[in-house]
Amino acid sequence: MFERAEASILHADLDAFYASVEQRDDPFLRGKPVIVGGGVVLAASYEAKARGVRTAMPGGVARQCCPDAIVVEPRFSAYVKASKDVFAIFEDTTPIVEGLSIDEAFLDVGGLRQVSGEPAAIAAKLRAEVRDKVGLAITVGVARTKFLAKVASGVAKPDGLLVVPPDGELDFLHPLPVERLWGVGKVTAGKLRDRGITTVGEVAQIDENALSVMLGRASGRHLHALAHNRDPRRVQVGRRRRSIGAQRAIGRRKRTMDDLDAMLVGLVDKLGRRLRAARRVCRTVVLRMRFNDFNRATRSHTLAESTAQTQSILRAARGLLTTAAPMIEHRGLTLIGVTLGNLDDDSAIQLALPFDRPQVSALDLTIDSVRERFGGKALTPAVLLGRDSGISVPLLPD
């Protein structure tokens, strides 16, 4: 197992990205609570977060938390430009950059000591350059593992720098709450806390087999390793996504199954276009739900063959929605999402001639061609006409 000797992995994460761009570009907003997005909160400034506003919160609830918040419409072109400017600084810092989203990345600076100095000095310079050249605050965590670097940046927020030395890793990690472990959400945290396990150190004291009995084999092994800071993953340049997804926050207003079906059509339509543009195919379709009580559930279906056909994916998603209908009727729904997993390059499973794409329908390719030429709204599924199709946030390439 590869294990580096020094803390040389950086996790760089822009602070309250969308809201920070708005405050950067409009001096009137600086120091004030800012919410990006009216119907659903896409981002909130730290001034708004201090009042209880959270991402994906319904707009009405957010305004109850912070009545004096200033609500602005999202400007995705500005966010994409800022992201490109920041990633240019990342790539000037080191050639080994693994983007996680448009506002965060891992950087490996392990081989740059003679050229650029100690990792802590490199991180400090990076933060200064992002502030001076792009006008945004960025937090950086530095550690030997990707997991711990990300934890360090989370602890250091906002606008901070935290280096975890190799001889102080567990002293730093173990007092933290269990929610700091990757993979510990509300449900898993509840299971642990119900057993009196509240810190990472207490997780580390539990035998791996006991954790597996408690949480399931995969989760038990995963959390046991992280609680001991065992994470051998390297920073990977150009790593392709293992899954892609889209979701829609829908508030607390009761929706009919026809409403939810239309949202599903919109989500699958977007994901199908992303799959084909990236020349990828999927095998697994996952329906994601969040209920009125904020608990979540998923339902999944694995297809007989990998595909990038919108209709094949939609049939699977609709089947999952039908299965979940009684649960939705009973518990209400505040968020619906679709994730496509078991991704592969479409060239990896070609069955016909080299330039054929048997996993893609001719209709999909025609629609994609029209949209590429005349714009994404040139053709719209009939069920979406007159409906709000939600917001498409900018993403890294698939």
C-alpha positions in Angstrom: 0.0 0.0 0.0 1.4 3.4 -1.0 1.9 5.7 1.9 3.6 9.1 1.6 5.9 10.4 4.3 4.9 14.0 4.3 1.6 16.0 4.3 1.6 17.0 0.6 -2.0 16.5 -0.6 -4.0 19.8 -0.7 -7.8 20.0 -0.7 -8.7 23.4 -2.0 -12.3 24.5 -1.6 -13.7 27.9 -2.5 -15.8 29.4 0.3 -19.6 29.8 -0.4 -18.7 29.9 -4.0 -21.8 31.3 -5.8 -22.5 33.8 -3.0 -18.9 34.9 -2.9 -18.8 35.6 -6.6 -22.0 37.8 -6.1 -20.4 39.7 -3.2 -17.1 40.1 -5.2 -19.0 41.6 -8.2 -21.4 43.8 -6.2 -19.8 45.8 -3.4 -23.2 46.5 -1.9 -23.6 42.8 -1.0 -20.3 42.5 0.9 -20.8 41.8 4.6 -24.6 41.2 4.1 -26.6 37.9 4.2 -26.9 36.8 0.5 -29.0 34.0 -0.9 -28.5 32.8 -4.4 -31.7 31.4 -5.9 -35.2 32.3 -4.9 -37.3 29.1 -5.0 -34.5 26.9 -3.6 -31.3 28.0 -2.0 -28.4 27.3 -4.4 -25.8 29.0 -2.1 -25.7 31.2 0.9 -23.1 33.6 2.1 -21.5 33.0 5.5 -23.6 35.9 6.9 -26.7 34.0 5.8 -25.4 30.6 7.0 -24.9 32.1 10.5 -28.7 32.7 10.5 -29.5 29.1 9.7 -29.8 29.3 5.9 -28.5 26.1 4.2 -28.1 24.9 0.6 -31.1 23.2 -0.9 -33.4 24.8 1.7 -36.7 26.0 0.3 -36.6 29.8 -0.4 -39.6 30.5 1.9 -37.9 28.7 4.8 -34.7 30.5 4.2 -36.4 33.9 4.3 -38.0 32.9 7.6 -34.6 32.1 9.0 -33.1 35.4 7.7 -35.8 38.0 6.8 -33.2 40.6 5.8 -31.4 38.3 3.4 -30.7 39.7 -0.1 -31.9 37.2 -2.7 -30.1 37.3 -6.1 -30.7 35.2 -9.2 -27.9 32.9 -10.2 -25.4 34.0 -12.9 -23.8 30.7 -14.0 -21.6 32.3 -16.7 -19.9 34.3 -13.9 -19.4 31.2 -11.8 -18.0 29.2 -14.7 -15.5 32.0 -15.5 -14.4 32.3 -11.9 -14.0 28.5 -11.7 -11.8 28.4 -14.8 -9.6 31.2 -13.4 -9.1 29.4 -10.2 -8.4 26.0 -11.9 -5.8 27.8 -14.0 -4.0 28.8 -10.7 -4.3 25.1 -9.5 -2.7 23.9 -12.7 0.1 26.5 -12.4 0.7 25.3 -8.9 1.1 21.6 -9.8 0.4 19.4 -12.8 -1.4 16.8 -10.6 -4.9 18.3 -10.1 -8.1 16.2 -9.5 -11.2 18.4 -9.9 -14.1 17.3 -7.7 -16.5 20.1 -8.7 -16.3 23.6 -10.1 -15.2 24.9 -6.8 -13.0 22.3 -5.2 -10.0 20.1 -6.1 -7.3 17.9 -4.8 -3.7 18.9 -5.6 -0.5 16.8 -5.1 2.5 18.9 -4.4 4.7 16.1 -3.1 7.4 16.5 -5.8 7.8 20.3 -5.7 9.9 20.9 -2.6 13.0 21.9 -4.5 11.0 24.1 -7.0 8.2 25.6 -4.9 9.0 25.0 -1.2 7.2 23.2 1.6 3.6 22.1 1.0 2.4 24.6 3.6 4.1 27.5 1.8 2.7 26.3 -1.5 -0.8 26.3 0.0 -0.4 29.8 1.4 0.8 31.1 -2.0 -2.1 29.4 -3.7 -4.6 31.1 -1.4 -2.9 34.5 -1.9 -3.0 34.1 -5.7 -6.7 33.1 -5.7 -7.5 36.2 -3.6 -5.3 38.6 -5.6 -6.1 37.3 -9.2 -9.7 36.1 -8.8 -10.9 38.0 -5.8 -12.2 35.0 -3.9 -11.5 33.4 -0.6 -10.4 29.8 -0.6 -9.7 27.3 2.2 -7.0 24.7 1.9 -6.4 21.6 4.0 -3.0 19.8 3.8 -2.4 16.2 4.9 -0.9 12.9 3.8 -4.2 11.5 2.6 -7.1 12.8 0.5 -9.6 12.1 3.2 -7.7 14.0 5.9 -6.9 16.9 3.6 -10.7 17.3 2.9 -11.5 17.0 6.6 -8.8 19.7 7.4 -10.3 22.1 4.9 -13.7 21.6 6.4 -12.4 22.4 9.8 -10.5 25.4 8.6 -13.4 27.1 6.9 -14.0 29.8 6.1 -10.9 31.4 4.5 -8.4 29.2 6.4 -5.3 27.1 6.0 -4.8 24.0 8.1 -1.8 21.6 7.9 -2.1 18.2 9.6 1.4 16.9 10.4 2.0 13.2 10.0 2.7 12.8 13.7 -0.5 14.6 14.7 -3.0 13.0 12.4 -5.0 10.9 14.9 -4.8 13.6 17.6 -6.5 15.9 15.1 -9.0 13.4 13.7 -10.2 11.4 16.7 -11.9 14.3 18.7 -14.0 15.3 15.7 -17.7 14.3 15.5 -18.6 11.2 13.5 -20.2 13.3 10.8 -16.7 14.3 9.6 -16.2 10.8 8.3 -16.9 10.4 4.6 -20.1 8.4 4.1 -21.6 9.3 7.5 -24.9 11.1 6.8 -27.9 11.7 9.0 -29.0 8.0 9.0 -25.6 6.5 9.8 -24.8 9.2 12.3 -28.1 8.4 14.0 -27.2 4.7 14.2 -23.8 5.5 15.8 -25.1 8.1 18.2 -27.9 5.8 19.3 -25.1 3.5 20.5 -23.3 6.4 22.3 -20.7 6.7 19.5 -20.2 10.4 18.9 -16.6 10.9 17.9 -14.2 9.5 15.2 -12.0 8.2 18.0 -14.9 6.2 19.4 -15.4 4.7 15.9 -11.7 3.8 15.8 -12.0 1.8 19.0 -14.7 -0.5 17.6 -13.6 -3.7 16.0 -14.2 -3.8 12.2 -16.4 -6.8 12.4 -18.6 -5.1 15.0 -18.9 -2.0 12.8 -19.9 -4.2 9.9 -22.6 -5.9 11.9 -23.8 -2.4 13.0 -23.7 -0.7 9.6 -23.2 -3.3 6.9 -20.0 -4.8 5.7 -19.1 -2.2 3.1 -19.8 0.8 5.4 -18.2 -0.9 8.4 -14.9 -1.5 6.5 -15.0 1.9 5.0 -15.5 3.8 8.3 -13.1 1.7 10.2 -10.3 2.5 7.7 -11.1 6.2 7.7 -11.2 6.4 11.4 -7.6 5.2 11.4 -6.8 7.6 8.5 -6.1 4.7 6.1 -6.8 6.1 2.6 -4.3 4.9 -0.1 -6.0 6.8 -3.0 -3.7 9.0 -5.1 -4.6 12.3 -6.6 -5.7 11.4 -10.2 -5.5 13.7 -13.1 -8.4 13.4 -15.5 -10.2 10.9 -13.4 -13.6 10.2 -15.0 -16.8 10.1 -12.9 -18.0 6.8 -11.6 -21.5 8.1 -11.7 -23.4 11.2 -12.8 -26.6 12.6 -11.3 -29.1 15.4 -11.2 -31.7 16.4 -8.7 -34.5 18.8 -8.1 -35.5 20.3 -4.8 -39.3 20.8 -5.0 -40.3 22.3 -1.6 -43.0 21.1 0.6 -46.0 21.7 -1.6 -47.8 18.5 -2.4 -47.1 17.3 -5.9 -49.1 14.9 -8.0 -47.5 11.8 -9.6 -47.8 13.5 -12.9 -45.8 16.4 -11.6 -43.1 14.1 -10.3 -43.1 12.2 -13.6 -42.5 15.4 -15.5 -39.6 16.3 -13.2 -38.2 12.8 -13.8 -38.4 13.3 -17.6 -36.5 16.5 -17.2 -33.8 15.0 -15.1 -33.3 12.0 -17.3 -33.3 14.2 -20.4 -30.4 16.2 -19.0 -28.5 13.1 -17.9 -28.9 11.4 -21.2 -27.5 14.4 -23.0 -24.5 14.4 -20.6 -23.9 10.7 -21.1 -23.8 11.0 -24.9 -21.8 14.2 -24.9 -19.1 12.4 -22.8 -19.4 9.2 -25.0 -20.3 7.2 -21.9 -22.9 4.6 -21.1 -24.6 3.5 -17.9 -25.9 0.2 -16.5 -27.5 1.2 -13.2 -30.3 3.8 -12.6 -30.9 5.1 -9.1 -33.9 7.1 -7.9 -33.1 9.4 -5.0 -35.7 10.8 -2.7 -35.8 13.2 0.3 -39.0 13.3 2.3 -40.8 15.9 4.4 -39.1 14.6 7.5 -35.7 15.2 5.8 -34.9 11.4 5.7 -33.8 10.0 2.4 -34.2 6.8 0.5 -33.0 5.3 -2.8 -34.3 2.7 -5.2 -32.1 1.3 -8.0 -32.4 -0.9 -11.1 -29.6 -2.5 -13.1 -30.3 -2.8 -16.8 -29.5 -5.9 -18.8 -27.2 -3.9 -21.1 -25.3 -0.7 -20.8 -27.0 2.2 -22.6 -27.0 5.9 -23.3 -30.6 5.9 -24.7 -32.8 8.4 -22.9 -36.0 6.2 -23.3 -34.3 3.1 -21.8 -33.1 5.1 -18.8 -36.5 6.8 -18.4 -38.3 3.5 -18.4 -36.2 2.3 -15.6 -36.6 5.5 -13.6 -40.3 5.5 -14.1 -40.5 1.9 -12.8 -38.7 3.0 -9.7 -41.0 6.0 -9.2 -44.0 3.7 -9.5 -42.6 1.4 -6.9 -41.9 4.3 -4.5 -45.3 5.9 -5.0 -47.0 4.6 -1.8 -44.0 5.8 0.2 -44.1 9.2 -1.4 -47.9 9.5 -0.9 -47.4 8.7 2.8 -44.3 10.8 3.6 -44.3 13.6 1.1 -41.4 14.5 -1.1 -39.1 17.6 -1.0 -36.4 16.4 -3.4 -36.2 14.0 -6.4 -33.0 12.9 -8.1 -31.6 10.4 -10.6 -28.1 9.0 -10.5 -26.6 6.9 -13.3 -24.0 4.4 -12.2 -21.8 1.6 -13.5 -20.5 4.0 -16.1 -18.2 3.0 -18.9 -16.8 4.5 -22.1 -19.2 3.6 -25.0 -16.2 2.5 -27.1 -15.4 -0.1 -24.5 -18.4 -2.2 -25.3 -18.9 -1.6 -29.0 -20.7 -4.5 -30.7 -20.8 -3.3 -34.3 -18.5 -1.3 -36.6 -15.9 1.1 -35.0 -17.9 4.2 -35.8 -21.3 2.8 -34.8 -22.9 3.6 -31.4 -25.4 0.8 -30.8 -26.1 2.0 -27.3 -27.5 5.3 -28.6 -30.7 5.7 -30.6 -30.8 7.7 -33.8 -33.6 9.9 -32.3 -31.3 10.8 -29.4 -28.5 11.7 -31.8 -30.8 13.8 -33.9 -32.1 15.7 -30.9 -28.6 16.3 -29.6 -27.5 17.6 -33.0 -30.4 20.1 -33.1 -29.8 21.3 -29.6 -26.1 21.7 -30.2 -26.8 23.8 -33.3 -29.8 25.9 -32.1 -29.4 25.8 -28.3 -30.5 23.5 -25.5 -34.1 24.6 -25.5 -34.6 24.2 -29.2 -36.3 20.8 -28.5 -38.2 20.1 -25.3 -40.1 16.9 -24.2 -43.8 17.6 -24.6 -44.5 16.8 -21.0 -42.2 19.7 -20.0 -43.9 22.4 -22.1 -45.2 25.2 -19.8 -43.5 23.7 -16.8 -40.5 24.9 -14.8 -37.6 22.6 -15.8 -35.5 23.6 -12.8 -32.0 25.0 -12.7 -29.0 23.4 -14.5 -25.9 24.1 -12.4 -22.4 24.2 -14.1 -20.4 21.0 -13.7 -16.9 19.7 -14.5 -16.7 17.7 -17.7 -18.0 14.1 -17.4 
